Amino acid sequence: MSYETALRALADPTRRAIVEMLRDAPQPVGVLADRFPISRPAVSQHLRVLTDAGLVEAEARGTRRVYRLSPDGLGGLREYLNTLWDDALAAYAAEARRLADTPQRRSPFD
């Protein structure tokens, strides 16, 4: 999935909280729903958005569906953020070089 899809999915605080909960261990929807002041169907809808974004996977275990983070789900978002970080560092380095090459003005108080 694209980083835009991941960003849209993670824009909602409930979905971010679900991702945080799934960091520790896979969990069924009922356990997740018990931790929110919203209905189980609402949590299921959030899980659907996360699944469609490729961030979460579901596995059938008997009559339950257990959700876990997708191993590659954040890959596109991570690559995008790394690009932003690399660009910011390059701009900082270029500015530092420019300042180092600029003659320093002397203060009239020197």
N, CA and C atoms as a LAMMPS dump frame, in Angstrom:
ITEM: TIMESTEP
0
ITEM: NUMBER OF ATOMS
330
ITEM: BOX BOUNDS ff ff ff
-5.0000000000000000e+02 5.0000000000000000e+02
-5.0000000000000000e+02 5.0000000000000000e+02
-5.0000000000000000e+02 5.0000000000000000e+02
ITEM: ATOMS id mol type element x y z
1 1 1 N 0.832 -1.178 0
2 1 2 C 0 0 0
3 1 3 C 0.879 1.246 0
4 2 1 N 0.3 2.348 -0.381
5 2 2 C 1.049 3.59 -0.448
6 2 3 C 1.139 4.245 0.942
7 3 1 N 2.113 5.127 1.064
8 3 2 C 2.25 5.831 2.339
9 3 3 C 1.041 6.726 2.595
10 4 1 N 0.4 7.244 1.522
11 4 2 C -0.774 8.089 1.71
12 4 3 C -1.906 7.315 2.376
13 5 1 N -2.09 6.075 1.946
14 5 2 C -3.131 5.225 2.527
15 5 3 C -2.843 4.966 3.999
16 6 1 N -1.584 4.683 4.313
17 6 2 C -1.206 4.45 5.708
18 6 3 C -1.418 5.713 6.542
19 7 1 N -1.027 6.867 6.007
20 7 2 C -1.22 8.121 6.747
21 7 3 C -2.699 8.391 7.007
22 8 1 N -3.529 8.162 5.998
23 8 2 C -4.971 8.378 6.182
24 8 3 C -5.529 7.438 7.253
25 9 1 N -5.103 6.189 7.21
26 9 2 C -5.593 5.217 8.189
27 9 3 C -5.142 5.585 9.597
28 10 1 N -3.924 6.065 9.736
29 10 2 C -3.384 6.391 11.052
30 10 3 C -3.774 7.787 11.536
31 11 1 N -4.482 8.534 10.704
32 11 2 C -4.911 9.885 11.103
33 11 3 C -5.933 9.844 12.234
34 12 1 N -6.648 8.759 12.34
35 12 2 C -7.677 8.634 13.372
36 12 3 C -7.045 8.153 14.682
37 13 1 N -7.309 8.833 15.799
38 13 2 C -6.691 8.438 17.072
39 13 3 C -7.088 7.039 17.549
40 14 1 N -8.297 6.6 17.251
41 14 2 C -8.696 5.244 17.65
42 14 3 C -7.88 4.21 16.887
43 15 1 N -7.676 4.437 15.601
44 15 2 C -6.879 3.485 14.813
45 15 3 C -5.418 3.475 15.274
46 16 1 N -4.887 4.647 15.618
47 16 2 C -3.519 4.678 16.14
48 16 3 C -3.439 3.895 17.447
49 17 1 N -4.446 4.027 18.29
50 17 2 C -4.472 3.291 19.557
51 17 3 C -4.541 1.788 19.309
52 18 1 N -5.312 1.372 18.33
53 18 2 C -5.4 -0.052 17.992
54 18 3 C -4.035 -0.561 17.537
55 19 1 N -3.367 0.194 16.7
56 19 2 C -2.023 -0.203 16.233
57 19 3 C -1.082 -0.324 17.428
58 20 1 N -1.152 0.622 18.347
59 20 2 C -0.309 0.562 19.548
60 20 3 C -0.591 -0.71 20.349
61 21 1 N -1.858 -1.071 20.483
62 21 2 C -2.222 -2.277 21.231
63 21 3 C -1.726 -3.542 20.54
64 22 1 N -1.753 -3.533 19.223
65 22 2 C -1.328 -4.719 18.477
66 22 3 C 0.185 -4.841 18.414
67 23 1 N 0.899 -3.792 18.813
68 23 2 C 2.359 -3.875 18.85
69 23 3 C 2.817 -4.955 19.811
70 24 1 N 2.105 -5.089 20.912
71 24 2 C 2.509 -6.03 21.952
72 24 3 C 2.209 -7.477 21.594
73 25 1 N 1.042 -7.715 21.017
74 25 2 C 0.641 -9.089 20.702
75 25 3 C -0.618 -9.069 19.852
76 26 1 N -0.827 -10.121 19.041
77 26 2 C -2.089 -10.236 18.3
78 26 3 C -3.248 -10.324 19.292
79 27 1 N -4.4 -9.77 18.881
80 27 2 C -5.552 -9.756 19.776
81 27 3 C -6.842 -9.913 18.985
82 28 1 N -7.83 -10.569 19.583
83 28 2 C -9.135 -10.659 18.929
84 28 3 C -9.887 -9.338 19.068
85 29 1 N -10.857 -9.146 18.2
86 29 2 C -11.61 -7.893 18.187
87 29 3 C -12.302 -7.64 19.516
88 30 1 N -12.775 -8.685 20.185
89 30 2 C -13.461 -8.508 21.464
90 30 3 C -12.559 -7.906 22.527
91 31 1 N -11.334 -8.353 22.585
92 31 2 C -10.381 -7.814 23.56
93 31 3 C -10.075 -6.357 23.239
94 32 1 N -9.891 -6.07 21.96
95 32 2 C -9.641 -4.686 21.553
96 32 3 C -10.843 -3.805 21.889
97 33 1 N -12.031 -4.295 21.58
98 33 2 C -13.256 -3.499 21.79
99 33 3 C -13.483 -3.191 23.259
100 34 1 N -13.08 -4.094 24.14
101 34 2 C -13.263 -3.865 25.576
102 34 3 C -12.454 -2.675 26.084
103 35 1 N -11.479 -2.242 25.326
104 35 2 C -10.593 -1.153 25.771
105 35 3 C -11.015 0.219 25.235
106 36 1 N -12.151 0.257 24.531
107 36 2 C -12.625 1.51 23.944
108 36 3 C -14.053 1.806 24.377
109 37 1 N -14.391 3.091 24.427
110 37 2 C -15.768 3.462 24.766
111 37 3 C -16.684 3.492 23.547
112 38 1 N -16.385 2.656 22.563
113 38 2 C -17.207 2.563 21.354
114 38 3 C -17.641 1.119 21.178
115 39 1 N -18.58 0.892 20.295
116 39 2 C -19.129 -0.451 20.113
117 39 3 C -18.128 -1.375 19.411
118 40 1 N -18.38 -2.645 19.574
119 40 2 C -17.557 -3.645 18.897
120 40 3 C -17.633 -3.482 17.378
121 41 1 N -18.829 -3.245 16.794
122 41 2 C -18.876 -3.015 15.347
123 41 3 C -18.046 -1.802 14.923
124 42 1 N -17.997 -0.767 15.751
125 42 2 C -17.184 0.411 15.417
126 42 3 C -15.701 0.038 15.407
127 43 1 N -15.271 -0.763 16.38
128 43 2 C -13.875 -1.221 16.402
129 43 3 C -13.608 -2.085 15.177
130 44 1 N -14.557 -2.919 14.813
131 44 2 C -14.399 -3.754 13.611
132 44 3 C -14.246 -2.891 12.359
133 45 1 N -14.976 -1.787 12.291
134 45 2 C -14.835 -0.876 11.146
135 45 3 C -13.441 -0.258 11.118
136 46 1 N -12.917 0.126 12.271
137 46 2 C -11.556 0.666 12.333
138 46 3 C -10.538 -0.389 11.896
139 47 1 N -10.76 -1.622 12.341
140 47 2 C -9.855 -2.706 11.939
141 47 3 C -9.922 -2.945 10.438
142 48 1 N -11.092 -2.774 9.864
143 48 2 C -11.252 -2.93 8.418
144 48 3 C -10.425 -1.873 7.672
145 49 1 N -10.464 -0.639 8.139
146 49 2 C -9.677 0.429 7.514
147 49 3 C -8.188 0.101 7.616
148 50 1 N -7.755 -0.346 8.793
149 50 2 C -6.347 -0.699 8.981
150 50 3 C -5.944 -1.888 8.117
151 51 1 N -6.852 -2.848 7.972
152 51 2 C -6.589 -4.009 7.123
153 51 3 C -6.511 -3.591 5.659
154 52 1 N -7.445 -2.769 5.219
155 52 2 C -7.443 -2.292 3.832
156 52 3 C -6.191 -1.475 3.52
157 53 1 N -5.65 -0.803 4.533
158 53 2 C -4.433 -0.002 4.345
159 53 3 C -3.179 -0.87 4.385
160 54 1 N -3.355 -2.161 4.692
161 54 2 C -2.215 -3.068 4.736
162 54 3 C -1.421 -2.996 6.027
163 55 1 N -1.976 -2.352 7.045
164 55 2 C -1.262 -2.199 8.307
165 55 3 C -1.525 -3.345 9.285
166 56 1 N -2.67 -3.996 9.118
167 56 2 C -3.11 -5.049 10.03
168 56 3 C -3.556 -6.256 9.216
169 57 1 N -3.324 -7.433 9.772
170 57 2 C -3.781 -8.688 9.151
171 57 3 C -4.698 -9.403 10.132
172 58 1 N -5.632 -10.15 9.601
173 58 2 C -6.547 -10.93 10.434
174 58 3 C -6.342 -12.405 10.148
175 59 1 N -6.467 -13.193 11.2
176 59 2 C -6.349 -14.644 11.075
177 59 3 C -7.543 -15.282 11.786
178 60 1 N -8.2 -16.198 11.116
179 60 2 C -9.326 -16.894 11.734
180 60 3 C -8.793 -17.961 12.682
181 61 1 N -9.302 -17.915 13.907
182 61 2 C -8.972 -18.936 14.917
183 61 3 C -10.297 -19.403 15.504
184 62 1 N -10.781 -20.493 14.959
185 62 2 C -12.094 -20.971 15.365
186 62 3 C -13.152 -19.971 14.918
187 63 1 N -13.942 -19.508 15.865
188 63 2 C -14.992 -18.541 15.538
189 63 3 C -14.517 -17.097 15.696
190 64 1 N -13.274 -16.918 16.125
191 64 2 C -12.745 -15.561 16.343
192 64 3 C -11.781 -15.165 15.237
193 65 1 N -11.665 -13.879 15.067
194 65 2 C -10.645 -13.319 14.173
195 65 3 C -9.635 -12.605 15.056
196 66 1 N -8.395 -12.991 14.892
197 66 2 C -7.324 -12.394 15.678
198 66 3 C -6.543 -11.467 14.754
199 67 1 N -6.309 -10.265 15.233
200 67 2 C -5.641 -9.236 14.435
201 67 3 C -4.21 -9.046 14.924
202 68 1 N -3.342 -8.771 13.97
203 68 2 C -1.941 -8.494 14.293
204 68 3 C -1.424 -7.469 13.297
205 69 1 N -0.327 -6.839 13.65
206 69 2 C 0.294 -5.9 12.724
207 69 3 C 0.871 -6.658 11.544
208 70 1 N 0.765 -6.084 10.389
209 70 2 C 1.353 -6.67 9.191
210 70 3 C 2.848 -6.377 9.198
211 71 1 N 3.678 -7.383 8.989
212 71 2 C 5.126 -7.17 9.026
213 71 3 C 5.613 -6.102 8.044
214 72 1 N 4.984 -6.013 6.895
215 72 2 C 5.417 -5.041 5.88
216 72 3 C 4.509 -3.824 5.802
217 73 1 N 3.543 -3.738 6.681
218 73 2 C 2.527 -2.699 6.592
219 73 3 C 3.028 -1.274 6.659
220 74 1 N 4.05 -1.036 7.443
221 74 2 C 4.555 0.326 7.595
222 74 3 C 5.737 0.612 6.677
223 75 1 N 6.095 -0.331 5.82
224 75 2 C 7.254 -0.162 4.945
225 75 3 C 7.19 1.066 4.057
226 76 1 N 6.064 1.274 3.377
227 76 2 C 5.923 2.425 2.49
228 76 3 C 5.967 3.738 3.247
229 77 1 N 5.319 3.776 4.4
230 77 2 C 5.326 4.983 5.219
231 77 3 C 6.733 5.248 5.753
232 78 1 N 7.405 4.206 6.171
233 78 2 C 8.777 4.367 6.673
234 78 3 C 9.707 4.9 5.582
235 79 1 N 9.588 4.376 4.375
236 79 2 C 10.415 4.864 3.269
237 79 3 C 10.141 6.344 3.004
238 80 1 N 8.878 6.728 3.025
239 80 2 C 8.508 8.134 2.815
240 80 3 C 9.112 9.018 3.906
241 81 1 N 8.967 8.61 5.165
242 81 2 C 9.509 9.404 6.267
243 81 3 C 11.033 9.451 6.224
244 82 1 N 11.665 8.361 5.829
245 82 2 C 13.122 8.367 5.68
246 82 3 C 13.562 9.351 4.608
247 83 1 N 12.811 9.44 3.526
248 83 2 C 13.119 10.399 2.465
249 83 3 C 13.017 11.829 2.991
250 84 1 N 11.957 12.112 3.738
251 84 2 C 11.813 13.44 4.339
252 84 3 C 12.978 13.745 5.269
253 85 1 N 13.345 12.777 6.091
254 85 2 C 14.435 12.956 7.035
255 85 3 C 15.75 13.179 6.293
256 86 1 N 16.016 12.387 5.269
257 86 2 C 17.245 12.549 4.482
258 86 3 C 17.299 13.93 3.834
259 87 1 N 16.167 14.388 3.3
260 87 2 C 16.122 15.716 2.679
261 87 3 C 16.368 16.814 3.714
262 88 1 N 15.787 16.664 4.896
263 88 2 C 15.986 17.66 5.948
264 88 3 C 17.446 17.703 6.387
265 89 1 N 18.072 16.549 6.526
266 89 2 C 19.486 16.509 6.909
267 89 3 C 20.373 17.107 5.827
268 90 1 N 20.069 16.837 4.57
269 90 2 C 20.849 17.397 3.463
270 90 3 C 20.715 18.917 3.436
271 91 1 N 19.511 19.431 3.666
272 91 2 C 19.31 20.88 3.691
273 91 3 C 20.06 21.507 4.858
274 92 1 N 20.068 20.846 5.999
275 92 2 C 20.798 21.341 7.165
276 92 3 C 22.301 21.372 6.879
277 93 1 N 22.815 20.309 6.283
278 93 2 C 24.244 20.248 5.953
279 93 3 C 24.617 21.329 4.945
280 94 1 N 23.765 21.548 3.946
281 94 2 C 24.043 22.59 2.944
282 94 3 C 24.053 23.963 3.602
283 95 1 N 23.13 24.225 4.499
284 95 2 C 23.1 25.516 5.194
285 95 3 C 24.318 25.68 6.098
286 96 1 N 24.723 24.629 6.759
287 96 2 C 25.914 24.691 7.613
288 96 3 C 27.155 24.993 6.777
289 97 1 N 27.264 24.361 5.601
290 97 2 C 28.402 24.643 4.704
291 97 3 C 28.361 26.084 4.224
292 98 1 N 27.166 26.558 3.866
293 98 2 C 27.032 27.935 3.394
294 98 3 C 27.461 28.918 4.477
295 99 1 N 27.025 28.679 5.699
296 99 2 C 27.393 29.565 6.801
297 99 3 C 28.892 29.502 7.096
298 100 1 N 29.465 28.332 6.964
299 100 2 C 30.906 28.192 7.212
300 100 3 C 31.721 28.922 6.154
301 101 1 N 31.189 29.013 4.939
302 101 2 C 31.901 29.673 3.845
303 101 3 C 31.641 31.175 3.793
304 102 1 N 30.68 31.664 4.564
305 102 2 C 30.337 33.088 4.558
306 102 3 C 31.258 33.821 5.527
307 103 1 N 31.915 34.886 5.051
308 103 2 C 32.771 35.649 5.981
309 103 3 C 31.923 36.218 7.114
310 104 1 N 32.464 36.139 8.298
311 104 2 C 31.753 36.639 9.466
312 104 3 C 31.901 38.151 9.554
313 105 1 N 30.814 38.82 9.776
314 105 2 C 30.854 40.274 10
315 105 3 C 31.351 40.544 11.393
316 106 1 N 32.112 41.551 11.492
317 106 2 C 32.582 41.935 12.817
318 106 3 C 31.573 42.871 13.437
319 107 1 N 31.371 42.695 14.685
320 107 2 C 30.473 43.57 15.407
321 107 3 C 31.127 44.94 15.581
322 108 1 N 30.358 46.021 15.509
323 108 2 C 30.94 47.354 15.725
324 108 3 C 31.435 47.527 17.163
325 109 1 N 31.103 46.575 18.022
326 109 2 C 31.516 46.672 19.419
327 109 3 C 32.828 45.942 19.681
328 110 1 N 33.405 45.292 18.651
329 110 2 C 34.681 44.578 18.825
330 110 3 C 35.837 45.534 18.863
